Structures are given as structure tokens and as C-alpha cells.
């Protein structure tokens, strides 16, 4: 159980510690500079609002990105983002110790590259180093962030968090956003959203590991895979997963992104097509990289893509776009 008390979490000292973490890499942002110019007053004001429980989350500003598919990002005010960091700082260590090993999204010492390596490790084990057929059930949740149910999420959190005042604070953040109808959806872009969706899906992770006893299961956000040498087993597991997701979490699997394929024919997972002896980048990702590097890219962009491409068989692509001679 998470026993930290609300009054200790919202203390001025803790808000200042959180500010030091929040401001890293943002010191030259206009809105951050403005907030910091009156930091003492702003921290005292925020503490007063939280202490009296008069705090109300502000509106979001929205903008679109392509990553590589279009996404609608919502950005909160500096005050609200500081509060997001406060909640994240307090809750993350508690929940991190409870998450399963093979959940890789938005966690320290995890990430995409480790998920890709773990996927290969699983596939090699199931296939006995490619002497048996390895079947892979690949799944994706439809409109993941937009489908998170606020009450289901709050009920999960209440099982872990004792302090009702902390329930109130977290609810202010959760209810600050909704998609097609009130009470549903979390915003892409919130630090708290990254943690909250992991807490939400941890329920599914535990169902997979404790109820269904699935051995080779790996998840990155709403993208997950189950590996087995028995295709029938995967066909039997699928409807059980759907029932749990629908009934317990009010989530739906994406009807066009659920399939069973063999490792030998290539499986699309986390932007790469995986084969027994190599890994090739997804065509849409390749096109995005070529476009981004066409017109005098920044050094950090080049470095980022070189790091990405080094995790697969991309020698020819790197030569084509000038990352290798």
C-alpha cells in the first residue's frame, strides 16, 4: 500500500524539489522563464491551492505531430505540468516495483530497444534456435489513450493508495481531459498519462501472468505479443484476453491489428519486422527517416536516427542516406 501522506507530498519543500527536476532542459522555454521569474510566489500560491483543496486543473493547448502517424498532443500550463511531475515523482517508485518485468514502455532501464531484444530472446527460446515453428499472436488496443475509463482507473488507484486527499488530487488531473465523452480518455503528452496507462494495463499484465500463466508475453504500451510453439493455444488465449479487456478495462482490440504469424515469415513489432536471422525497419519508418534527413538535419536528429538504425539490419539504408560511407 502507498502510505505517503498528502500534506507531506504537497509541502513547499517537495514542490521546490519537484521544480528542480521539472525545469531540466526547459530553462529557456518562454512559459517556464515566465513562471520562474516569480517562482517563490508561484510555489506558495500552488501550495495554498493544494492545501485548501481549491486547486483546479487548467485547460490544455493542442497541437499535432507525426510520429510517424498523426497524433494529437495536449500541453498543460507550467503550473499543471509541475503538479504532474509531483504526482509522477511520488507514485512511480511504488508502482515500478510492482510492474512485471516484460512491460517496457516509459520505464527506467527499459524502452523500445530492450523490448526488441527481449522479443528476439523469446522467439529464439520458443523456436529452439529456429528448429521449431514459433507462432506469434500480435495485438494492439484500439484508440488506447482515448479509451481509458476514469472510474476504472480511479478504482485501481484506490486499491493501492490509502489517503483520500491524494485520491482527490489525482482525480483533478484525470478528469481534466476527456475525448468523445466525459469520464473517458487521457491526454497524450502528460507525464502522468504515461504512468497511469501503465498502472491501468498492469491489471491486464497480471491477468496474463497469474490467471492465464502465459510464459512468453511482452508489452510496450498498447502493443503486445504472445509467443508459443502451439498455434491452437494462441487461438484459445485470444478470446479470454478480449473478454478481460472488454469487461474489466473497457478496452477493445484493434480489429485490423490482431493476427497470428510465424517468426519465419516476419512479424511487425515496435516498428521493425522481425525474422529469425535479421530485423528490418518498417517501410513507413524508413520513408520518414529519408524525408527527415533530406534537408540539412540537425546533428541531434542524425545521431538519433543513427542510434535507431543500429538496432537492425540497415547497412544499405544508412549508406543511402549518408549515415555510413
N, C-alpha and C positions, 0 to 999 in steps of 0.2 A: 504493500500500500504506500502511496505517496503521501507523506505526512508533513511536508513543508507548509508553514502557515502563511496565509495571505498577507498578514501585516508585515511579516519579515520579507516576503518577496517584493512588496511594493515600497520598501523603505527607500529613502533618498540615497543612501549609500549604495544600495543594489541597483537603483536606476542609473547612477553615475558609472558604476562598473559596466553595466549593460551598454551605456552610451559609448564608452571606450571601445567596446567590441563592435558596436553598430557602425561607428564612424570610419573604421578602417577601409581605405580605398575609396571613400566618399567625401573626403575633406574639401574637395574643390567643387562639389555639386552645389548649384545655386541655392536649392531649398535647404540643404544641410548647413551651408555657410550662414544662411539667414537664421536658422534655428540656433546654431552655436553662438551667434553674436549676442544672444540673451539666454545662454544656456542655464545659468543659475535660476533665473526667473521661470524659464520653461519647465525645468525639472521640478521646482517647487509647485508650480501650477498643476503639473501632471500628477504629482504625488497627492495633492489636495483633492483632485477629482477622483482618484482611485480610493483614497482613504474614506471619502464621504460617499463613495459608490455613485457618483454623479457623472462618471466618465461615459461618454458616448462616442462610438467609433464614427469617424467622418466618412465622406464619400470617396470613391475611387476615381482616378483618371484612367482611361482605357486607351490602349494602342495595339496595333497588330504587328506581329513578326512572322517570318517564315523560317521554320526550323526542322526539316525542310518544308513541312506542310504549314499552312496558315494557322496561327494561334492568336487568340485574343487575350492580352495580358492586362491585368488591372493593378495599378500602383496606388498605394495609400499615402497619406501625408507622412511627414517625418515623425510627428508625434505618435501616430498609429503604428508606423514601422518600428519605432523604438519599443513600443509595447509588444509587438510581435516577437522581437528579439528577446525581450524579457521572458515571455512565456516559453519560447523555444529553449533558452538557456536553462530554465528551471526543469522543464519536462524531459528534454532529450536524454540526459543520462539515465533517468529512471526507465524510460521505455526502451532505450538502446540495449539495456541489459536483458530485456525480455523478448526482443525480436529474434526470429530464427536466423540461423547462420546464412541461409541462402536467400535472403532478401537483400537486394543490392542498391536500391535507389535512395539517394540523399542520405547516406550514412557515412560516417568517418571510416576510412580504410576499406571502403567498398567501391562502388561506382561501376561504370559500364565495362571497363577493361577487365576488371576482376570477374564480372558476371560472364563475359565472353570466355575467359579461360576456364571458369568453373563448368560452363556448358560443354566445352570440349572434354574436360576431365570426366564428366558424367557420361558423355557419348562414348568415349573410349572404354569406360568400365562396362557399360551395358552391351557394347558390341564385342567385348573381349578383344579389344585392339583390332577391330574390323574383321573378325572371323565369324560374327553372328550379325543378323539384321537388327538394327536399332530403330525402333519406331518412336516418333516424337509427336506428342499432342501439343500443338501450339495454340495459345488462346490470347485474346485481347478483350478488354472490357469496353463496352460502348459508352462514349461520352463520359469518361471516368470522373474527372473533377466536377463536371456539371451534374453528376448524378448522386453525389454524396448526400445522404439524408441527415439533416442536422440533429434530429431527435435520436436516431440510431447512434450517431457519433457521440452525442452527449451521454447517452446511457452507457456506452462503452467506457467513456472517460470517468463517469461516476463510480464505476466498479473499481477504479484504481486510485481516485483522488478523494480524500476524505473531506476537505474543507469546503463548505457550501459557498463561502465567499469567493473561493477560487473557481468554483463552478460558474458563478455569476460572471467573473471576469472573462473566462474562456468563451462563454456564451456570447458576450458582447462582440468578440471577434468573429465567431462563427456566423452569427445572424446578421453581420454587417454586409453580407453579399448573398445574392441568390440568382439563379438562372431563370428558367422558364416559369417557375412558381416559387412563392415564399417557402422557406424551410428546406430548400434543396440547392446544392451546389457550393463549391469552394472556388475562390479566385486563383487562377494561375498567376504566379508572381509573388504571392505571400510566402514568407519563410515559414509561418505557422502551417500553411496548407501542405507543405512538403512533409512535415512531421505528422500532421493529422491524418493524411491519407495513408501513411504507413501504419499508424495506430488502427485505422479502420480496416485495412487489409490484413493486419496481423490476426484478426479473427478468422479470416479465410486461411491464412498460413497454418494456424493451429488446427483448423478442421482438416486440412490436407495431411498434416504430420501426425496428429493424435487420433483423429477419427478414421480417416482413410488409410493411414500408415503408408503414405506414398514416400518412397525412398528417394527417388531422383526427381525432385521438384525444385525449380528455380524461378524467382520472380524479380522483376525490375519494374516498380510502379504497377501499372495495369497490364503489363506484358509478361506472360509466364508460360512455362513449358514443363511437361512431364515426359520422362523418357522411360522406355521399357522395351524388353525383347518380345513382349506379348501384345499384339495389336488389339486382341479381344479385351484384354484388361483395360486398355486405354478407352475403348468404346464403352465399357461398363462404368468407368470412373466419370466420364464426361457428364452424363445426366445428373449424377449425385452432386457434382460441383455446381451445376446450373441451379439446382434446387436450393442449395445453401446460399448462393449469391443472390438469387431472387427473393427468397423468403427472409433471410436474416439480414442482408445488407442492401436489399432493394437495388441490386445491380444486374445488368444484362450483359451476356457475352455478345461480342460483335459478330453478327451472323456471317459476315464475309471474311472474317479473320480467325476462324476456328477451323483447324484441319489436322489430319494425321498424315505425316510423310515419313519417309525413311531417310536416315542420315546420308545414305549413299546418293540420293537424288538431290540433296541440298535443302537446307531448312533456313528460312529467313528469321533471324532473331537479333534484335537490337541493332538493326541497320546493316548487318552482314549476312551473307549466305554461307552457311557452314557445310563443309564437306569433310569426309574422313581425313584427307591429307592437306587440305588448304581451306582458307577462308577468303572470300572475295566480297568487296564492298557492293552494297545495293546500288543499282543503276541510278536511282533518283539522287542518292547521296553523291555519287560520282559527278553527276551533272552540276549539282550545287557547288561542289568544290571547284570544278573547272570554271564556273561563272564567277565565283568569289575571287579567284586568283588571276582573273583575266586583266584587270585594270589596276596596276600598281597597288597591290595589297599591303597592309601594314605588316611590319615584322612579326607582331604577336599573332596575326592571322596565319601567316606562313608557318610559324612554329607550332600553332595549334593543329593545323591540318597535317603537318609532318608527323606529329605525335600520334594523331588518329590513324593515319595510313600505315604506320609502322606496326600496327596490330593485325595486319593481314597480308595477303599476297598481292602487293600493289606496286611492284617494281616498275612495270611498264607504265602504269598511270603516273607515278612520280616522275619518270623520265619525260613523259608527255607534257606535264605541267611545270617542268623546270625545277622540281624539288631534288632531283638527282641528275648527275651528269652522265 
